[in-house]
Amino acid sequence: MLKHYLISGRVQGVGYRAFVHRTASAFKLTGWVRNLRDGRVEALVNGPEETQQKLQGELERGPSRSFVESVQSRIVNAPFVWENFNIAADGETQWSQDS
């Protein structure tokens, strides 16, 4: 299952992307995480639904220096396959299936 996440709050400059990278990698999920110019963090994650639910719980908690206000997620149908989980280059706008 492929899910797109948008995380809002104090999530930039606090180690949030590294936290997501470590957590997703530990859960053996694949995909990427990046900062958006509007202050949010975005992730596109591939893996089993049960593991995605665990990840979402961790995304809501975040690292100690963060303050997560909201985690929005949606299932997407896109033909992406990754071998691991990466921190991607910052983005101007959020990812969409049309990107």
Secondary structure, 3 states (H helix, E strand, C coil): CEEEEEEEEECCCCCHHHHHHHHHHHCCCEEEEEEECCCCEEEEEECCHHHHHHHHHHHHHCCCCCEEEEEEEEEECCCCCCCCEEECCCECCCCCCCC
